[in-house]
Amino acid sequence: MSILAAPGARAQEGLSPIAEQLFLEGKAFMQQKDYEHACEKLKASYDLDHTATGTLLNLALCHELLGKPATAWVEFRQVAAESAARRPDRVALAREHETALFPLLSYVRIFVPPDARTAGLSIRLDQNLRIPESSWGTALPVDPGKHAIEATAPGKLARVAEFVIGAKADRQSVAVEPLEAAPVDPAEARAAAERERLATLRTRRVIGFTVGGAGLVAAGVGVVFGAVASSKNKQLATTCPNDQCPSQSAKDQANESLSSAKTFATLSNITVGAASILVATGVVLVLTARPGKSAPSSTSGALRMVPGPIAYGAGLLLSGDL
């Protein structure tokens, strides 16, 4: 199995001067067998240009020599896939190392029991790799050494579980334990309650203005009905002055006007009465939605609705100290 990259396995042409310099430094560290610094330089170079498959190949070789077989295995597979159509030599080299590493891979299974599952649960491996729910319970290839699994969720205390992976073909299983509820900050709880209260007040004001506006419209309709009823009464007085109708035809017309006047008067009373209730309700909702003031209780007496006379009937009047 080849350990060092072939002469052609070098950085892609067209890289920035910085990426090229990092690549050359990485190669120099590899010649000195300082694989830790070599991998750092090569990764920094590849991060500047992910089209540099030659840099990725050298990085995979470096990770293999550094003792990170799982990372190298993934990188070799990527090199083979990206080089398939243009660099058969790289494909052959990458496949050779990929095949040799596969039996040496170690795995970890992350189990999340039902009692540990909660809304917004997030599982991360070594802080930077999020493990999706679809991968819970799946054997995941990892490099040898010490690792940590962190479980977090909104309103819960984070929990960290550490484990160690052996050098070759190790198998580990880690179960995530249920998360405990995080202590509530009194100041934050008060702030949240205040935000909720203000949101409720804003909603109440909107409803109050809507209901009050509907009441004003209904009041206008009631006034129109009342005006029509008054017009019919005047028409009756004109047709039969002093209740004396000059003819049967005039009497019939007067009866029709009287019936219409009564109908419109009834509609006016009903409409204006309903309007008074709507307007009063809207006023109460708006006035009790002022920030810093709570809604009055039924025994406070500060604001109340009482029955009283209105035009064309009876309704509700707003009474009290505003």
Buried (B, 14 or more C-beta within 10 A) or exposed (E): EEEEBEEEBBBBEEBEEEBBBBBBBBBEBBEEEBBEBBBBBBBBBBEBBEEBBBBBBBBBBBBBBBEBBBBBBBBBBBBBEBBEEEBEEBBEBBBBBBEBBEEBBBBBBBEBEEEBBBEEBBBBBEEEEEBEEEBBEEBBBBBBEEBEBBBBBEEBEEBEBEBEBEEEEBEBEBEBEBBEEEEEEEEEEEEEEEEEEEEEBEEBBEBBBEBBEBBEEBBEBBBBBBEBBBBBBEBBEEBBEEEEBEEEEBBEBBBBBBEBBEBBBBBBBBBBBBBBBBBBBBBBBBBBBEEEEEBBEEEEEEBBBEEEEBEBBEBBBBEEEE
